[in-house]
Amino acid sequence: MASCSATNVRSSNLTCTEDNLCHSCGGKRIIQASWTAANPGRRFISCPKNECDDFGWFDPPMCNRSTQIIPGLLRKINRLEGNLMACKARERKLWTAVVVSWVLIAIVWCL
């Protein structure tokens, strides 16, 4: 008999018996999250082996408003993270320029 985790008990379509096992290969299925535009953040249970076609939704479908808002928020987060990385790269370049200028000034001062 398969072991039961707390997340599996909450689901209405899974029980704590053989439903945790892959129907194709008999291996233990895992819970993953979908980040597609149609199902953002919705969890599903599937076999970790790619050759098995065992798949089932773990969470109920999201409302239409959630599927409209969440992808936009994810795009905004990705854009802001990209901007942050660009700013950090620019900051490193500027600090390098400051250090090099101080070294040059120190060399000229000593001459």
Summary of the structure (lengths in Angstrom):
residues: 111
radius of gyration: 25.6
end to end distance: 82.0
largest distance: 82.1
contacts: 240
relative contact order: 0.10
helix: 50%
strand: 16%
